[in-house]
Amino acid sequence: MTMINRTLGFAFLFFLIAAAEPIVFRTTARAAVALRERISLNADWRFQKGDPTGTDGRLTYERIKDWATATGNEFVLSSGAKKPRPTGNLGEDISYTQRNFDDRGWRQLNLPHDWGIEGPFNQDYPGETGKLPWWGVAWYRKHFSVSADEKGEQFYLDIDGAMSYATIWLNGKFVGGWPYGYASFELDLTPYMEYGKENVVAIRLDNPPDSSRWYPGGGIYRNVWLVKTSGIHVGHWGTYATTPEVSTSEATVNLKFTVENDSGSSAALTRE
């Protein structure tokens, strides 16, 4: 039994002996309550090309770089290289970020979506990137509800692919950004969630022209998920398996887990 506060890493070591019958690892649930739910958010988004009038380039990457790159601080190995997120609320005066903005006139669609592949083809477009209009700025908005009795749970937004320079807001509050369009990422929505009410996530994408040697696409071109966990949970990408020793008769499997405690208090962790 271990007392944990914020994050704890621990490992299990198994020895597998060659046998005629397959070896099965079983876990026993102590309660009929899911510890992690992964809910598809692909349906019923609103889509609009371009920024609202009056934005005047305030959300270009050059101006918001410090906001966006702070999202990736967990991947920076040197603590001195980590950049703190600026104070304030980026984009709070941009209408498309606001929960109460009326987006009923926007195009309704389901994800995945690539606005570039919709065309039209034009041989006069520059480069050799498909001759399709994949560049530019576009916005996506999604309305969803979370019940009041779910307060105390953790909520994350998993985006499997968005091209590119994504910036994300929830209920008018800036959540984070992810410049690179070819990698998935996760953002913590919990501090900005409204329980028992409708929530609105707004995503801005900005595909610079002449930024690719091949067709990159444009849009949220992969799945989007709402992940719900308990306050104490295995972290995102928190499992790691290696096989340091393997022979014809046996193998060693090393399993490492990172457990995060966002419950706000210490807790007892039991390994079984």
FENHUZI-V141077 format. One record per residue. N is the residue number from 1. RES is the residue in one letter. OMEGA is omega in radians with two decimals (NA if undefined). Layout:
[[N RES OMEGA] [N RES OMEGA]]
This chain:
[[1 M -3.08] [2 T 3.05] [3 M -3.13] [4 I 3.08] [5 N -3.09] [6 R -3.08] [7 T 3.12] [8 L 3.03] [9 G 3.08] [10 F -3.02] [11 A 2.98] [12 F 3.13] [13 L 3.14] [14 F 3.01] [15 F 3.14] [16 L 3.13] [17 I -3.14] [18 A -3.10] [19 A -3.14] [20 A -3.12] [21 E 3.11] [22 P 3.11] [23 I -3.09] [24 V 3.03] [25 F -3.12] [26 R 3.02] [27 T -3.14] [28 T 3.14] [29 A 3.12] [30 R -3.14] [31 A -3.13] [32 A -3.13] [33 V -3.13] [34 A 3.11] [35 L 3.11] [36 R 3.07] [37 E 3.11] [38 R -2.98] [39 I 3.13] [40 S 3.04] [41 L -3.04] [42 N -3.00] [43 A 2.88] [44 D 3.00] [45 W 3.01] [46 R -3.00] [47 F 3.13] [48 Q 3.07] [49 K 3.04] [50 G 3.09] [51 D 3.07] [52 P 3.10] [53 T 3.12] [54 G 3.12] [55 T 2.99] [56 D 3.04] [57 G -3.09] [58 R -3.12] [59 L 3.05] [60 T -3.04] [61 Y -3.14] [62 E -3.10] [63 R -3.05] [64 I -3.04] [65 K -3.11] [66 D 3.09] [67 W -3.05] [68 A -3.05] [69 T 3.10] [70 A 3.11] [71 T -3.08] [72 G -3.10] [73 N -3.12] [74 E 3.14] [75 F 3.12] [76 V -3.04] [77 L -3.12] [78 S -3.12] [79 S 3.13] [80 G -3.13] [81 A 3.13] [82 K -3.13] [83 K 3.14] [84 P 3.08] [85 R 3.13] [86 P 3.11] [87 T 3.13] [88 G -3.10] [89 N -3.11] [90 L 3.04] [91 G -3.07] [92 E 3.13] [93 D 3.08] [94 I -2.99] [95 S -3.06] [96 Y 3.14] [97 T -2.96] [98 Q -3.14] [99 R -3.05] [100 N 3.10] [101 F -3.11] [102 D -3.13] [103 D -3.09] [104 R 3.11] [105 G 3.12] [106 W 3.09] [107 R 3.10] [108 Q -3.13] [109 L 3.06] [110 N 3.06] [111 L -0.02] [112 P -3.10] [113 H 3.08] [114 D -3.09] [115 W -3.12] [116 G -3.07] [117 I 3.13] [118 E 3.04] [119 G 0.17] [120 P 3.00] [121 F 3.09] [122 N -3.11] [123 Q 3.14] [124 D 3.10] [125 Y -3.08] [126 P 3.04] [127 G 3.14] [128 E -3.06] [129 T 3.04] [130 G -3.12] [131 K 3.12] [132 L -3.06] [133 P -3.07] [134 W -3.06] [135 W 3.08] [136 G -3.13] [137 V 3.05] [138 A -3.12] [139 W 3.01] [140 Y 3.08] [141 R -3.13] [142 K 3.09] [143 H 3.08] [144 F -3.08] [145 S 3.06] [146 V -3.06] [147 S -3.11] [148 A -3.10] [149 D 3.07] [150 E 3.08] [151 K -3.04] [152 G 3.02] [153 E 3.06] [154 Q -3.14] [155 F -3.12] [156 Y 3.05] [157 L 3.09] [158 D 3.13] [159 I -3.04] [160 D 3.09] [161 G 3.11] [162 A -3.04] [163 M -0.15] [164 S -3.10] [165 Y -3.08] [166 A 2.97] [167 T -2.94] [168 I 3.05] [169 W 2.98] [170 L 3.14] [171 N 3.11] [172 G -3.14] [173 K -3.14] [174 F -3.11] [175 V -3.11] [176 G -3.13] [177 G 3.13] [178 W -3.04] [179 P -2.96] [180 Y -3.03] [181 G -3.04] [182 Y -3.10] [183 A 3.05] [184 S 3.12] [185 F -3.14] [186 E 3.10] [187 L 3.12] [188 D 3.14] [189 L -2.95] [190 T -3.09] [191 P -3.03] [192 Y -3.07] [193 M 3.03] [194 E -3.06] [195 Y -3.09] [196 G -3.13] [197 K 3.02] [198 E 3.07] [199 N 3.13] [200 V 3.04] [201 V 3.12] [202 A -3.11] [203 I 3.07] [204 R 3.07] [205 L -3.11] [206 D 3.13] [207 N 3.14] [208 P 3.05] [209 P 3.10] [210 D -3.10] [211 S -3.11] [212 S 3.08] [213 R 3.12] [214 W -3.12] [215 Y -3.10] [216 P -3.00] [217 G 3.11] [218 G 3.14] [219 G 3.05] [220 I -2.93] [221 Y 3.07] [222 R -3.07] [223 N 3.02] [224 V -3.05] [225 W 2.91] [226 L -3.10] [227 V 3.12] [228 K 3.11] [229 T 2.97] [230 S -3.13] [231 G 3.07] [232 I -2.99] [233 H 3.00] [234 V -3.07] [235 G 3.07] [236 H -3.01] [237 W -3.03] [238 G 3.08] [239 T -3.06] [240 Y -3.09] [241 A 3.05] [242 T 3.07] [243 T -3.04] [244 P -3.13] [245 E 3.14] [246 V 3.06] [247 S 3.13] [248 T -3.09] [249 S -3.11] [250 E 3.12] [251 A 3.05] [252 T 3.09] [253 V -3.12] [254 N -3.13] [255 L 3.11] [256 K -3.14] [257 F 2.98] [258 T -3.13] [259 V 3.13] [260 E 3.12] [261 N 3.10] [262 D -3.08] [263 S -3.13] [264 G 3.12] [265 S 3.10] [266 S -3.10] [267 A 3.10] [268 A -3.14] [269 L -3.13] [270 T 3.08] [271 R -3.12] [272 E NA]]
